[in-house]
Amino acid sequence: MSVYQYFKRYVEYGIVPAKRTKDFTLVPESSFYKSVHYIDNVLGSVDKKYKEEEKSGSLI
């Protein structure tokens, strides 16, 4: 799955990519959180922007 698809799923549904550990528990991938943090710092909250565009109907 591409980075764009991960972000889209995160913004739309709150789904965070995770990996399975040796004891079969799911642990969020830290690299994903770092990416979200960097984007939020540059562009602002991705989630907030998506919801604003969805309300206005300008979402692609």
Secondary structure, 3 states (H helix, E strand, C coil): CCHHHHHHHHHHHCCCCEEECCCCCEEECHHHHHHHHHHHHHHCCHHHHHHHHHHHCCCC
